[in-house]
């Protein structure tokens, strides 16, 4: 086994995007319309604005319709719910994504629950979550699904692999664990209350880090030959004064020499998240048109 491989999420995402573009062209030709993605951005959060711009650009690039709805941070719960209801009923819209987090005065859960599950390209509604838990087909959260695709591309069949997911959020940790279970891995979810986290991580063939704490998982914790998916994106001070840099949740420098593969930050999971959002939008368009799921995705 060759050790120290960097898993190129950007290159793999490009392949996914190519397949989506081909599927979009076929769908547009057969249905006489393009798949449509609606993104709702509330407020002026800089990170959210960057994500939304990237999503808009990619949607257009792959041949789909992009509908952007920018609303002030002062929007009321009622106004936001009315917008989601309008998008639920809009025949041009196949996927709805409400960019999180929302301003604190808004009830995120109520907004997410209102999204039509057939248009839930973020995979966060209770119905989408339930379908994933039951192993039924449905729309799956983008970051976990992208992470699973990277793992399967690296390792093939995941049956019997010992996987540790560090983090238990509804956005990444919990759905990631469910996807790994559905792929027949043996799964442990670790978190802030886990005793002797280093020992738990050291037993894993697969480590998925999604805790949002810079370089919390030390290289020495990771078993030689393990494969690591680093979901974390943390901005920290750089060596040059006044500058910052992005790092993951894993101490990559301490792990790279003895892992079978590890995703870099940036350039690992991030590009896959947007690629899978495009894939989910195409899948939602197929679902709403009564067509089989798109091939090869």
C-alpha positions as CSV (number, residue, x, y, z in Angstrom):
1,X,0.0,0.0,0.0
2,X,1.3,3.4,-1.0
3,X,0.9,5.9,1.9
4,X,0.6,9.7,2.0
5,X,-1.9,10.1,-0.8
6,X,-3.9,13.4,-1.0
7,X,-7.4,12.7,-2.2
8,X,-8.2,15.2,-4.9
9,X,-11.8,16.2,-4.3
10,X,-11.6,18.9,-7.0
11,X,-10.8,16.4,-9.7
12,X,-13.5,14.0,-8.6
13,X,-16.1,16.8,-8.4
14,X,-15.3,17.8,-12.0
15,X,-16.2,14.2,-13.1
16,X,-19.5,14.4,-11.2
17,X,-20.2,17.8,-12.8
18,X,-19.5,16.4,-16.2
19,X,-22.0,13.6,-15.6
20,X,-24.6,16.1,-14.3
21,X,-24.2,18.3,-17.3
22,X,-24.8,15.3,-19.6
23,X,-27.9,14.4,-17.6
24,X,-29.2,18.0,-17.6
25,X,-28.9,18.1,-21.4
26,X,-30.9,14.9,-21.8
27,X,-33.5,16.1,-19.3
28,X,-33.9,19.4,-21.1
29,X,-34.2,17.8,-24.4
30,X,-36.9,15.2,-23.2
31,X,-38.9,17.6,-21.0
32,X,-38.6,20.9,-22.9
33,X,-37.4,22.7,-19.8
34,X,-34.2,23.0,-17.7
35,X,-34.0,21.7,-14.1
36,X,-34.3,24.6,-11.7
37,X,-32.6,25.3,-8.4
38,X,-33.8,28.1,-6.0
39,X,-31.4,29.3,-3.3
40,X,-32.6,31.6,-0.5
41,X,-30.0,33.8,1.2
42,X,-31.1,35.7,4.3
43,X,-28.8,38.5,5.6
44,X,-25.3,39.4,4.7
45,X,-23.1,36.6,6.2
46,X,-19.9,36.7,4.1
47,X,-19.3,32.9,4.0
48,X,-22.9,32.2,3.0
49,X,-22.7,34.8,0.3
50,X,-19.6,33.1,-1.1
51,X,-21.3,29.7,-1.1
52,X,-24.4,31.1,-2.8
53,X,-22.3,32.7,-5.6
54,X,-20.5,29.4,-6.2
55,X,-23.8,27.5,-6.4
56,X,-25.3,30.1,-8.8
57,X,-22.3,29.9,-11.1
58,X,-22.2,26.1,-11.1
59,X,-26.0,25.8,-11.7
60,X,-25.7,28.0,-14.8
61,X,-22.5,26.3,-16.0
62,X,-24.2,22.9,-16.0
63,X,-27.2,24.1,-18.0
64,X,-29.7,24.5,-15.2
65,X,-31.9,27.4,-14.2
66,X,-30.8,29.4,-11.1
67,X,-33.3,31.3,-9.0
68,X,-31.8,33.5,-6.3
69,X,-33.8,35.1,-3.5
70,X,-31.8,37.5,-1.3
71,X,-33.7,38.8,1.7
72,X,-32.7,41.2,4.5
73,X,-31.7,39.8,7.9
74,X,-34.8,41.6,9.3
75,X,-37.2,39.3,7.4
76,X,-40.0,37.9,9.5
77,X,-40.6,34.2,10.0
78,X,-44.0,34.6,8.2
79,X,-42.4,36.3,5.2
80,X,-39.7,33.6,4.9
81,X,-42.3,30.8,5.2
82,X,-44.4,32.4,2.5
83,X,-41.4,32.5,0.2
84,X,-40.7,28.8,0.8
85,X,-44.4,28.0,0.1
86,X,-44.2,29.9,-3.2
87,X,-41.2,27.9,-4.2
88,X,-42.9,24.7,-3.2
89,X,-45.6,25.5,-5.7
90,X,-43.4,26.9,-8.5
91,X,-43.3,24.3,-11.4
92,X,-40.0,25.8,-12.6
93,X,-38.2,24.9,-9.3
94,X,-37.0,21.4,-8.8
95,X,-34.7,22.1,-5.8
96,X,-35.0,24.5,-2.9
97,X,-32.0,25.4,-0.7
98,X,-32.3,27.8,2.2
99,X,-28.8,28.8,3.1
100,X,-28.0,28.1,6.7
101,X,-27.4,29.5,9.3
102,X,-30.4,31.9,9.4
103,X,-30.4,35.0,11.7
104,X,-31.1,34.0,15.3
105,X,-34.7,35.4,15.4
106,X,-35.8,32.9,12.8
107,X,-36.9,29.3,13.5
108,X,-34.6,27.2,11.1
109,X,-36.3,23.9,11.8
110,X,-39.7,25.3,11.0
111,X,-38.4,26.6,7.7
112,X,-36.7,23.4,6.8
113,X,-39.7,21.3,7.7
114,X,-41.8,23.4,5.3
115,X,-39.7,22.5,2.2
116,X,-41.4,20.0,-0.1
117,X,-39.4,16.8,0.5
118,X,-39.4,16.2,-3.3
119,X,-37.5,19.5,-3.7
120,X,-35.3,19.1,-0.6
121,X,-31.9,19.1,-2.3
122,X,-30.2,19.6,1.1
123,X,-31.7,16.4,2.4
124,X,-32.6,18.0,5.7
125,X,-36.4,17.6,6.0
126,X,-37.7,15.0,8.5
127,X,-39.0,13.0,5.6
128,X,-35.6,13.0,3.8
129,X,-33.9,12.1,7.1
130,X,-36.4,9.3,7.7
131,X,-35.9,7.8,4.3
132,X,-32.1,7.8,4.8
133,X,-32.5,6.1,8.2
134,X,-34.8,3.4,6.6
135,X,-32.4,2.9,3.7
136,X,-35.0,4.1,1.2
137,X,-34.2,6.1,-1.9
138,X,-34.4,9.9,-1.4
139,X,-32.4,13.1,-1.4
140,X,-29.3,13.0,0.9
141,X,-27.3,15.8,2.4
142,X,-24.7,17.0,0.0
143,X,-21.5,17.0,2.1
144,X,-22.0,13.4,3.6
145,X,-23.0,12.0,0.2
146,X,-19.9,13.7,-1.4
147,X,-17.7,12.3,1.3
148,X,-19.2,8.8,0.7
149,X,-18.5,9.0,-3.0
150,X,-14.9,9.9,-2.3
151,X,-14.5,7.0,0.0
152,X,-16.1,4.5,-2.4
153,X,-13.9,5.9,-5.2
154,X,-10.8,5.3,-3.0
155,X,-11.7,2.0,-1.3
156,X,-14.4,0.4,-3.4
157,X,-16.7,-1.8,-1.2
158,X,-16.8,-0.4,2.3
159,X,-18.4,-3.6,3.8
160,X,-16.9,-4.5,7.1
161,X,-14.6,-1.4,7.3
162,X,-14.4,0.1,10.8
163,X,-15.5,3.7,10.4
164,X,-15.4,6.5,13.0
165,X,-17.4,9.7,12.4
166,X,-16.2,12.5,14.8
167,X,-19.1,14.9,15.1
168,X,-22.9,14.3,15.4
169,X,-24.5,17.3,13.7
170,X,-27.6,16.8,11.6
171,X,-25.8,18.4,8.6
172,X,-22.9,16.0,8.5
173,X,-22.2,13.6,11.4
174,X,-25.5,11.8,11.7
175,X,-26.3,11.4,8.0
176,X,-22.6,10.4,7.3
177,X,-22.9,7.7,9.9
178,X,-26.2,6.5,8.3
179,X,-24.7,6.4,4.8
180,X,-21.7,4.4,6.0
181,X,-24.1,2.0,7.8
182,X,-26.1,1.6,4.6
183,X,-22.8,0.8,2.8
184,X,-22.3,-2.0,5.4
185,X,-19.4,-0.4,7.3
186,X,-19.2,-0.8,11.1
187,X,-19.8,2.7,12.4
188,X,-18.9,4.6,15.6
189,X,-20.1,8.1,16.2
190,X,-17.7,10.0,18.4
191,X,-18.2,13.5,19.9
192,X,-17.3,16.0,22.6
193,X,-18.4,13.6,25.4
194,X,-16.5,10.6,24.0
195,X,-14.0,9.2,26.5
196,X,-10.5,8.6,25.2
197,X,-11.2,10.0,21.7
198,X,-7.7,9.3,20.5
199,X,-8.1,5.5,21.2
200,X,-11.5,5.4,19.4
201,X,-10.1,7.2,16.3
202,X,-7.0,4.9,16.3
203,X,-9.2,1.8,15.7
204,X,-10.7,3.2,12.5
205,X,-10.0,2.1,8.9
206,X,-12.0,5.2,7.9
207,X,-12.1,8.5,9.8
208,X,-14.6,11.3,9.0
209,X,-13.8,14.5,10.9
210,X,-16.7,16.9,11.2
211,X,-16.3,18.8,14.5
212,X,-15.5,22.4,13.4
213,X,-12.4,22.6,15.6
214,X,-9.1,23.4,13.8
215,X,-6.7,20.4,13.7
216,X,-8.3,18.8,16.8
217,X,-7.7,15.3,15.5
218,X,-3.9,14.7,15.8
219,X,-2.0,12.7,13.3
220,X,-0.8,10.3,16.0
221,X,-4.4,9.3,16.7
222,X,-4.9,7.9,13.2
223,X,-4.0,4.3,12.5
224,X,-1.4,3.6,9.8
225,X,-3.1,2.9,6.5
226,X,-6.4,4.6,7.4
227,X,-8.4,6.8,5.0
228,X,-9.4,10.2,6.3
229,X,-12.1,12.5,5.1
230,X,-11.7,16.0,6.6
231,X,-14.9,17.9,6.5
232,X,-13.7,20.8,8.6
233,X,-13.2,24.3,7.2
234,X,-11.6,26.5,9.9
235,X,-10.0,30.0,9.3
236,X,-7.0,30.5,11.6
237,X,-4.2,33.0,11.7
238,X,-1.4,32.4,9.2
239,X,2.4,32.8,9.9
240,X,2.4,36.1,8.1
241,X,1.0,38.7,10.4
242,X,-2.5,39.9,9.6
243,X,-3.1,37.0,7.2
244,X,-5.4,33.9,7.7
245,X,-5.5,30.4,6.2
246,X,-7.9,27.5,6.0
247,X,-7.3,24.3,7.9
248,X,-9.3,21.2,8.5
249,X,-10.3,19.4,11.7
250,X,-7.3,17.0,11.2
251,X,-3.6,17.7,11.8
252,X,-2.8,16.9,8.2
253,X,0.9,17.5,8.6
254,X,1.1,14.9,11.4
255,X,-1.1,12.4,9.5
256,X,0.0,12.5,5.9
257,X,3.0,10.2,6.2
258,X,1.1,7.2,7.4
259,X,-2.4,7.5,6.0
260,X,-3.6,5.7,2.9
261,X,-5.3,8.9,1.8
262,X,-6.6,12.2,3.2
263,X,-8.7,15.0,1.8
264,X,-7.0,18.4,1.8
265,X,-8.5,21.6,3.1
266,X,-9.3,23.4,0.9
267,X,-9.8,21.3,-2.2
268,X,-11.2,18.1,-0.7
269,X,-14.8,17.8,0.5
270,X,-15.7,21.4,-0.4
271,X,-15.9,21.0,-4.2
272,X,-17.9,17.7,-3.7
273,X,-20.5,19.5,-1.7
274,X,-21.5,21.8,-4.6
275,X,-21.1,18.9,-7.2
276,X,-23.6,16.8,-5.2
277,X,-26.0,19.7,-4.8
278,X,-26.1,19.8,-8.6
279,X,-26.5,16.0,-8.7
280,X,-29.4,16.3,-6.2
281,X,-31.1,19.0,-8.2
282,X,-31.0,16.8,-11.3
283,X,-32.3,13.9,-9.3
284,X,-35.1,16.0,-7.9
285,X,-36.1,17.1,-11.5
286,X,-36.2,13.4,-12.5
287,X,-38.3,12.6,-9.5
288,X,-40.8,15.3,-10.1
289,X,-41.1,14.3,-13.8
290,X,-41.7,10.7,-12.9
291,X,-38.4,9.6,-14.5
292,X,-35.9,7.0,-13.2
293,X,-33.0,8.4,-11.3
294,X,-30.2,9.8,-13.5
295,X,-27.7,7.1,-14.7
296,X,-24.2,7.0,-13.2
297,X,-25.0,9.4,-10.3
